[in-house]
Amino acid sequence: MSGFLTSGPAYFPGWVSILFSLGLALGIVHHLPCLLRGPGNRWFHAGHAAMALSMIYMYLSMSYDWNWLPARWQMWFFVATSAAIVVFLATRLGRGQGVNLLWFLLLIQQAAMVYMWYPMMRWNAILIFALVCWFAIEAFGWVTNLFPDDVRARENRRWFPYLVGDRTGVSAGAASRQVVPSPAGGPALTGSGHDHDDPTCECHTSGHLLTSSWRDRALMAVMAVSMGYMFYGMELMGVMHHAMHHAMH
């Protein structure tokens, strides 16, 4: 059992990968009700669930040499999801319709997943440093209650608004009940329907994507920390590899 928990390179022993994987798996379970029954914004939760699933695979592959899923497949998957989010944001902003700020955070995360699956020998140290710093900031934002929808909708600070690019005059309070186009092209769905009040789907309570509940905040902070640590650990492994290579020559 001890060998199982210590298997893996210096920065990714088995116990570290297992702890992060358990936290990410809890995040998937938490997003699942909204993914299955959430009207309109289920794609937001699908993006987080896909990201968490991919991170679990990456952590376990670092510790236990999983290699049955090619890295380039995952890289191109997140290229596609990032492109889809960019199209969604451009369409909404082009029409003057406000976009929840959390969609921009999701775009950063999806783009970071592209880079995470990009060949490590081509990584740029400065960009990795910036990504590690960003995910530390994101984790801090969730822990300190800065990012949740209900907090931003209530305070609606100019420097950290609830909606970005809104030219329709929708107030922050009404934004949580705005009409959301159906991703499948079906009838429009509002954020004030009964589906949003489903107690088993609390991330849609009052139409918000993610709220200030301790579960939402803790699981999003875990996801941010897991991504930051993955970049940090892999970069240090690359530095050690290069140092050993030069020492041998």
Sequence and secondary structure as in RCSB ss.txt:
>XXXX:A:sequence
MSGFLTSGPAYFPGWVSILFSLGLALGIVHHLPCLLRGPGNRWFHAGHAAMALSMIYMYLSMSYDWNWLPARWQM
WFFVATSAAIVVFLATRLGRGQGVNLLWFLLLIQQAAMVYMWYPMMRWNAILIFALVCWFAIEAFGWVTNLFPDD
VRARENRRWFPYLVGDRTGVSAGAASRQVVPSPAGGPALTGSGHDHDDPTCECHTSGHLLTSSWRDRALMAVMAV
SMGYMFYGMELMGVMHHAMHHAMH
>XXXX:A:secstr
 HHHHH S TT  HHHHHHHHHHHHHHHHHHHHHHHH SS HHHHHHHHHHHHHHHHHHHHHHH   SS HHHHH
HHHHHHHHHHHHHHHHHHHTT  EEHHHHHHHHHHHHHHHHHS GGG  HHHHHHHHHHHHHHHHHHHTT S HH
HHHHH  SSS SEES  S   HHHHTT EE  TTS S EETTSGGGG TT GGGGGG SS SSHHHHHHHHHHHH
HHHHHHHHHHHHHHHHHHHHHHH 
